[in-house]
């Protein structure tokens, strides 16, 4: 499957260290078009809009982690405690569970990639 989204461009506006961003770009270029459910087993490439939303959500999530004291050195350092922090962070911002659902599914997919 080829990625149709320019991952580097989608991540340009996020304040992340260059080496971290380079690893995240490479990881997303390989996986951003992957279906989120292994149960479907669909070889179909996800829409560009879904890929962009996924990439931007993950860029923002890592930026929020860094702004809140989690200085991950690599996306491969992502642990359950980081995902738990993000969910709690989003809920404290008064997001509904429905609003938290999409970002958490993107982070969950990344968690399974690493």
N, C-alpha and C positions, 0 to 999 in steps of 0.2 A: 504494500500500500504506500502510495506517495502522499506526502503532506502537501496540501494546497496553500496552507497559511504560511506567511513569512513570520516565523516565530520571533526572530530577532527584532523585527519592526514592532511586533505586538508587545514585546517586553521593554522597548526603549525607554518608556517613561517611568519605569520603576527604579527606585533608588536601592540597588543591590550591588555588592562588590562585583567587579568585572569578572573575576575568576568564578565566582558563584553563578553569575548570570550565564557565563559560557557553558558551564556544566548543565544548568537548567535548560538552556537552549537546545543542547545536544539531546538531552533526555526527552524533551517535548517533541523535537523533530522526529524522533523515532516512534513516539507513542501518542501524540495529540489527536490523531485521527482514529485511534482505537475505540471500539465500542466499549461502553462502560460495563456492560453485563457480559460476563463470560458465558452465561447461560444461553444467550442468543447465538453466539458463535458466528455472527454475521461478518462476512468479509467486506461489507459495504463501508466505504469511506464516509466519515461524518461530514456534515455540511460545514462550510467555511465559518458560518456564524457560530456554530457549536464549538468548533476548534478555537475561534477567537475568544469566545466567552470563557472556555476552559483555560486558555493560556493567560488571559487577563486576570481571572480569578486566582490562579496559582501565583502569578507575579505579585498581586496585591496581598495575598496571604503570607508569602515570605517577607514582604515589606512590613506587614503588620507584626509578624513575629520579631523581626529585627528592631522595630520601633518599641517593642515591649520587652526588650532585654534578652531575647533569644538570638544569639549571634551564631547561627548555624554556619559551618564552614562549607557545606555542600548540601544540595538537595537530598543526597543519600544519607544525611544525618537526621532526617525527619523521623521522629519517634511518636509514639502514642500520646505522650504528654503535650507535644506541640499541637496535634490535632485536637485534643481535649481543650487546650487553651483557646484555640481559634473558635471552636463551637461556643464556649462560654463567653468569649469576647463578642461574638456576633449577637448572642442572646442579650448581653448587657447593653448592647446598642439598640435594644428594643426591636430587633428583627423578629419576625414571626418564625415559627418552626418551618413553615413553607418557604420563607425567604432563605433560611439557613440550609434548606435541603439541597439546592443546586450547588452552592459553593462546597458544602461538605462532601457531596458526591465527587466533585472534581479533586478535592484533597484526598479522598479515599482512593480514587484511582491512582493518584501519584504515589500514595503510600504503598499500593500494591506493585507499582512499577519499580520502586527502589527496594 
